[in-house]
């Protein structure tokens, strides 16, 4: 019988959904190979791996092709050593944690992605390192000469315009306010008394708004950001929700 191959994780290096998947796999101690690609250009690799159009995609012998970050977290959780899982054993807490994570996947992730791309597309010099970290050499060269065209494609695919940017900011502000309220009783974690899929998902998808230094690729320093984005990031870092996300990265993202 042949030995199982290492799982392969197809990613966009800067993507917060991909960071969520990396975090879960790393936390579980799973040895995997990450293959990184630029946004838009990632679609070819994703389709070849058996996914649809989005990253991350995990290809593994045991589970086949997983093309949703939530499914990758569950895959990692099933293989995590004791004390390193993210889905509570108590069914009630597990249902609550999963429901929060699903909500963050559906609302927070798209909102932060759209808003941050809108802020950063005009400033490719600030994101070259994080966008191209680990991608093939030809893609690094493509970004260098074709970042304007790539930005136009991203804007079209994500439907970035003046109205959607306003809606996105309204959405992530509402979610941060909800998390502020949840943390108001002094709890350390969003659900129960241990780190869960809810904390992981919120922290990963909030990362573009709080810029944690432990992120899977180097993000621009807060002081380097464009003025409007710098103001919003500083504001959100100082909220209870932002402080929670930063603390989760500092204490749980190893």
PEHU-V628687 format. One record per run of one state. SS is the DSSP state (~ for helix, > for strand, _ for the rest). FROM is the first residue (numbers start at 0). TO is the last residue. If there is no record, write none. Layout:
# PEHU-V628687
{{SS FROM TO} {SS FROM TO}}
This chain:
# PEHU-V628687
{{_ 0 5} {> 6 10} {_ 11 14} {~ 15 26} {_ 27 30} {> 31 35} {_ 36 40} {~ 41 48} {_ 49 55} {> 56 59} {_ 60 62} {> 63 65} {_ 66 67} {~ 68 78} {_ 79 89} {~ 90 119} {_ 120 122} {~ 123 131} {_ 132 133} {> 134 134} {_ 135 135} {~ 136 157} {_ 158 160} {~ 161 182} {_ 183 195} {~ 196 209} {_ 210 220} {~ 221 223} {_ 224 225} {~ 226 236} {_ 237 238} {~ 239 251} {_ 252 253}}
